[in-house]
Amino acid sequence: MPPIVAEVIRLLWIGSSSGWFGLGCPAHCSASGPLLISVFVSGFGVGALSLLAFLWTFRQTLFPQTFEPPLVPKRPSSLRLAGYLHERSARTD
């Protein structure tokens, strides 16, 4: 067996027997207040985001948006000019 494999096995053996060198979180052993609050907040957040994604997808499916360019209305100045020319032609008749 190569020496590196023996060292990896030894490291895993020592680490797992000592609770990974004391780095284990006690939250997995017993439920604590901060753990329960964090689980509730993260669950609520994931649920809220899932609901928003579902509603957005539902809206996009039922009411698809068509991207048509908006109609450009005539400028008021051109309408005034047309009215003026119309009045002028009506007076000359």
QUIWO-V202739 format. One record per backbone hydrogen bond with DSSP energy under -1.0 kcal/mol. CO is the residue of the C=O (numbers start at 1). NH is the residue of the N-H. Records with the same first field share a line. If there is no record, write none. Layout:
BEGIN
CO=NH / NH
END
This chain:
BEGIN
2=6
3=7
4=8
5=9
6=10
7=11
8=12
9=13
10=14
11=15
12=16
13=17
14=18
15=20
18=22
19=24
20=23
25=28
26=30
32=36
33=37
34=38
35=39
36=40
37=41
38=42
39=43
40=44
41=45
42=46
43=47
44=48
45=49
46=50
47=51
48=52
49=53
50=54
51=55
52=56
53=57
54=58
55=59
56=60
57=61
58=62
59=63
66=68
75=79
76=80
77=81
78=82
79=83
80=84
81=85
82=86
83=87
84=88
85=89
86=90
87=91
88=92
END
